[in-house]
């Protein structure tokens, strides 16, 4: 089920992500697993996107602090800023921790073992 339903969706999303170089991961069709990208260009553009994310977060922070917003506008801005910063922290950690790849590959391995045992 995971490979047949989610696998096609995952492969499609990875193709879109590779067009924009959003993720430093590739899908290996031979093994059917996710791997770290070896493309220097893809990793460079991914790192550039991470830097742009930090610049945008700083601009958002300055607008919340200095901008002429109401109190409710500032509180909404802080909530959005925290969510944005948390999402960007996950992106920065890709080279140290490959847990997202390992989780998806573990699901694929588990399903393959279940199918083999039947």
ROTI-703270 format. One record per atom (N, C-alpha, C): x negated, y, z negated; atom name; residue number from 1. Coordinates in steps of 0.001 Angstrom, whole numbers, plus 500000, padded with zeros to 6 digits. Example, Ala and Ser with C-alpha at 12.3 -4.5 7.8 and 13.67 -1.06 7.14 Angstrom:
2
     px     py     pz site pos
 486810 494310 492200    N   1
 487700 495500 492200   CA   1
 486800 496700 492200    C   1
 487150 497750 492920    N   2
 486330 498940 492860   CA   2
 487100 500030 492130    C   2
//
This chain:
118
     px     py     pz site pos
 499184 498820 500000    N   1
 500000 500000 500000   CA   1
 499132 501256 500000    C   1
 498118 501281 499169    N   2
 497266 502464 499075   CA   2
 496549 502710 500396    C   2
 496004 501644 500980    N   3
 495281 501803 502241   CA   3
 496222 502099 503389    C   3
 497388 501481 503402    N   4
 498288 501653 504539   CA   4
 499025 502982 504493    C   4
 499488 503401 503326    N   5
 500257 504637 503239   CA   5
 499375 505844 502937    C   5
 498630 505775 501861    N   6
 497813 506909 501453   CA   6
 496556 507041 502307    C   6
 496037 505932 502775    N   7
 494797 505951 503557   CA   7
 494915 506749 504839    C   7
 496030 506584 505550    N   8
 496221 507350 506786   CA   8
 496348 508839 506489    C   8
 497095 509166 505430    N   9
 497246 510564 505032   CA   9
 495903 511158 504615    C   9
 495130 510392 503850    N  10
 493817 510852 503407   CA  10
 492884 511077 504593    C  10
 492893 510154 505533    N  11
 492034 510294 506708   CA  11
 492426 511526 507524    C  11
 493715 511780 507665    N  12
 494193 512964 508391   CA  12
 493763 514241 507676    C  12
 493928 514280 506346    N  13
 493544 515465 505584   CA  13
 492028 515697 505625    C  13
 491258 514626 505621    N  14
 489804 514781 505710   CA  14
 489389 515318 507072    C  14
 490102 514936 508131    N  15
 489802 515498 509450   CA  15
 490047 516997 509446    C  15
 491176 517431 508856    N  16
 491453 518863 508756   CA  16
 490407 519566 507895    C  16
 490036 518950 506791    N  17
 489034 519547 505908   CA  17
 487679 519639 506589    C  17
 487347 518670 507420    N  18
 486067 518711 508125   CA  18
 486049 519784 509199    C  18
 487206 520130 509751    N  19
 487256 521228 510719   CA  19
 486854 522527 510037    C  19
 487383 522751 508826    N  20
 487079 523969 508081   CA  20
 485915 523796 507112    C  20
 485349 522608 507039    N  21
 484237 522285 506136   CA  21
 484584 522585 504681    C  21
 485786 522232 504275    N  22
 486258 522483 502908   CA  22
 485733 521471 501903    C  22
 485461 520265 502350    N  23
 485007 519207 501451   CA  23
 483698 518621 501956    C  23
 482769 518348 501061    N  24
 481497 517760 501490   CA  24
 481562 516234 501553    C  24
 482702 515691 501955    N  25
 482900 514246 502023   CA  25
 483245 513839 503442    C  25
 482886 512623 503798    N  26
 483238 512040 505092   CA  26
 483905 510700 504853    C  26
 484704 510277 505824    N  27
 485351 508972 505755   CA  27
 484615 508034 506686    C  27
 484064 506967 506130    N  28
 483347 505968 506915   CA  28
 484350 504928 507401    C  28
 484591 504902 508712    N  29
 485595 503986 509263   CA  29
 485158 502528 509158    C  29
 483866 502275 509206    N  30
 483384 500888 509119   CA  30
 483703 500267 507764    C  30
 483388 500986 506703    N  31
 483632 500448 505363   CA  31
 484989 500865 504814    C  31
 485601 501897 505397    N  32
 486883 502383 504903   CA  32
 486759 503119 503582    C  32
 485607 503724 503336    N  33
 485342 504401 502071   CA  33
 484924 505845 502315    C  33
 485041 506644 501255    N  34
 484559 508014 501293   CA  34
 483076 508035 500952    C  34
 482343 508882 501639    N  35
 480917 509044 501370   CA  35
 480588 510528 501318    C  35
 479473 510849 500680    N  36
 479014 512237 500697   CA  36
 478540 512579 502098    C  36
 478835 513784 502510    N  37
 478446 514217 503846   CA  37
 476939 514407 503920    C  37
 476382 514029 505042    N  38
 474952 514221 505260   CA  38
 474689 515388 506211    C  38
 475747 516027 506683    N  39
 475621 517146 507607   CA  39
 475176 518394 506847    C  39
 474026 518919 507211    N  40
 473495 520123 506566   CA  40
 474435 521301 506801    C  40
 474958 521400 508016    N  41
 475855 522507 508366   CA  41
 477123 522465 507521    C  41
 477710 521299 507375    N  42
 478940 521163 506598   CA  42
 478704 521525 505135    C  42
 477598 521085 504567    N  43
 477294 521398 503171   CA  43
 476991 522885 503007    C  43
 476295 523481 503977    N  44
 475991 524914 503916   CA  44
 477276 525742 503939    C  44
 478194 525415 504838    N  45
 479449 526167 504917   CA  45
 480280 525939 503657    C  45
 480250 524727 503119    N  46
 480958 524452 501868   CA  46
 480404 525318 500737    C  46
 479078 525425 500642    N  47
 478467 526257 499601   CA  47
 478801 527731 499812    C  47
 478848 528164 501072    N  48
 479236 529541 501375   CA  48
 480671 529800 500916    C  48
 481556 528835 501125    N  49
 482933 528979 500656   CA  49
 482989 529055 499136    C  49
 482119 528338 498463    N  50
 482063 528412 496998   CA  50
 481640 529804 496543    C  50
 480670 530395 497223    N  51
 480220 531747 496882   CA  51
 481338 532751 497140    C  51
 482040 532601 498257    N  52
 483165 533487 498550   CA  52
 484267 533349 497502    C  52
 484445 532163 496982    N  53
 485425 531941 495921   CA  53
 485049 532725 494670    C  53
 483776 532725 494314    N  54
 483317 533469 493137   CA  54
 483485 534970 493357    C  54
 483161 535451 494540    N  55
 483322 536879 494843   CA  55
 484790 537277 494738    C  55
 485678 536438 495269    N  56
 487107 536726 495190   CA  56
 487589 536728 493744    C  56
 487098 535794 492937    N  57
 487498 535743 491527   CA  57
 487019 536992 490785    C  57
 485808 537466 491098    N  58
 485314 538691 490464   CA  58
 486153 539895 490877    C  58
 486520 539965 492150    N  59
 487364 541067 492617   CA  59
 488731 541020 491940    C  59
 489269 539828 491768    N  60
 490560 539682 491091   CA  60
 490444 540117 489632    C  60
 489347 539738 488977    N  61
 489123 540127 487584   CA  61
 489024 541648 487452    C  61
 488274 542273 488353    N  62
 488145 543731 488308   CA  62
 489482 544417 488552    C  62
 490272 543883 489455    N  63
 491584 544475 489722   CA  63
 492498 544348 488503    C  63
 492392 543236 487792    N  64
 493204 543065 486584   CA  64
 492751 544040 485502    C  64
 491436 544220 485348    N  65
 490912 545088 484291   CA  65
 491044 546570 484620    C  65
 490699 546953 485845    N  66
 490618 548363 486205   CA  66
 491864 548854 486937    C  66
 492509 547966 487663    N  67
 493654 548357 488483   CA  67
 494814 548886 487662    C  67
 495701 549585 488343    N  68
 496865 550167 487677   CA  68
 498018 549164 487720    C  68
 497935 548197 486845    N  69
 498963 547170 486751   CA  69
 499722 547331 485442    C  69
 500953 546874 485443    N  70
 501715 546843 484200   CA  70
 501188 545691 483344    C  70
 501637 545651 482110    N  71
 501196 544586 481209   CA  71
 501640 543228 481749    C  71
 502875 543152 482234    N  72
 503337 541869 482777   CA  72
 502554 541499 484037    C  72
 502185 542486 484841    N  73
 501365 542224 486027   CA  73
 499983 541719 485655    C  73
 499423 542291 484590    N  74
 498103 541827 484133   CA  74
 498167 540400 483595    C  74
 499215 540096 482854    N  75
 499354 538738 482319   CA  75
 499544 537725 483444    C  75
 500326 538090 484448    N  76
 500481 537203 485600   CA  76
 499149 537038 486324    C  76
 498409 538140 486443    N  77
 497105 538087 487092   CA  77
 496118 537216 486338    C  77
 496147 537284 485012    N  78
 495249 536455 484204   CA  78
 495584 534979 484394    C  78
 496867 534655 484438    N  79
 497258 533254 484648   CA  79
 496775 532756 486008    C  79
 496953 533563 487036    N  80
 496496 533172 488375   CA  80
 494971 533086 488428    C  80
 494305 534031 487771    N  81
 492841 534028 487750   CA  81
 492308 532772 487063    C  81
 492901 532383 485951    N  82
 492444 531177 485250   CA  82
 492623 529932 486113    C  82
 493758 529826 486777    N  83
 493972 528688 487672   CA  83
 492982 528673 488815    C  83
 492711 529848 489364    N  84
 491772 529955 490477   CA  84
 490351 529604 490037    C  84
 489956 530081 488870    N  85
 488607 529796 488361   CA  85
 488454 528306 488063    C  85
 489480 527693 487485    N  86
 489402 526251 487197   CA  86
 489275 525445 488486    C  86
 490015 525828 489507    N  87
 489924 525118 490787   CA  87
 488550 525309 491422    C  87
 487960 526488 491250    N  88
 486646 526723 491849   CA  88
 485536 526014 491077    C  88
 485703 525824 489777    N  89
 484700 525100 488991   CA  89
 484607 523657 489465    C  89
 485734 523073 489789    N  90
 485736 521696 490287   CA  90
 484955 521606 491597    C  90
 485066 522615 492453    N  91
 484333 522604 493720   CA  91
 482824 522701 493502    C  91
 482396 523498 492530    N  92
 480965 523700 492315   CA  92
 480274 522435 491847    C  92
 480987 521518 491253    N  93
 480402 520350 490613   CA  93
 480220 519173 491569    C  93
 480408 519361 492857    N  94
 480438 518221 493778   CA  94
 479111 517474 493856    C  94
 477973 518158 493765    N  95
 476685 517482 493947   CA  95
 476251 516725 492691    C  95
 476744 517132 491535    N  96
 476373 516473 490293   CA  96
 477270 515265 490038    C  96
 478552 515457 490230    N  97
 479536 514436 489871   CA  97
 480334 514047 491108    C  97
 480226 512805 491510    N  98
 480977 512348 492680   CA  98
 482205 511551 492245    C  98
 482779 511931 491110    N  99
 483933 511215 490565   CA  99
 485124 511175 491516    C  99
 485445 512262 492253    N 100
 486588 512154 493169   CA 100
 486414 511037 494196    C 100
 485214 510898 494727    N 101
 484959 509829 495694   CA 101
 485078 508471 495009    C 101
 484525 508357 493810    N 102
 484538 507083 493104   CA 102
 485953 506648 492732    C 102
 486813 507599 492391    N 103
 488191 507253 492037   CA 103
 488928 506701 493249    C 103
 488829 507401 494375    N 104
 489513 506947 495587   CA 104
 488958 505598 496033    C 104
 487643 505454 496024    N 105
 487043 504174 496422   CA 105
 487415 503045 495458    C 105
 487567 503358 494168    N 106
 487986 502332 493206   CA 106
 489401 501850 493509    C 106
 490292 502775 493864    N 107
 491649 502368 494248   CA 107
 491618 501483 495487    C 107
 490791 501858 496450    N 108
 490692 501060 497673   CA 108
 490135 499667 497379    C 108
 489119 499585 496535    N 109
 488551 498279 496162   CA 109
 489556 497425 495395    C 109
 490266 498046 494466    N 110
 491253 497314 493670   CA 110
 492342 496728 494560    C 110
 492830 497535 495490    N 111
 493876 497032 496380   CA 111
 493350 495924 497286    C 111
 492124 496060 497752    N 112
 491547 495016 498607   CA 112
 491435 493700 497843    C 112
 491058 493754 496570    N 113
 490965 492531 495759   CA 113
 492337 491905 495524    C 113
 493339 492737 495305    N 114
 494698 492224 495094   CA 114
 495205 491538 496356    C 114
 494965 492150 497507    N 115
 495420 491580 498775   CA 115
 494684 490278 499062    C 115
 493383 490215 498761    N 116
 492598 488993 498988   CA 116
 493070 487841 498107    C 116
 493498 488147 496900    N 117
 493886 487082 495974   CA 117
 495245 486467 496318    C 117
 496033 487145 497123    N 118
 497366 486607 497476   CA 118
 497295 485577 498539    C 118
//
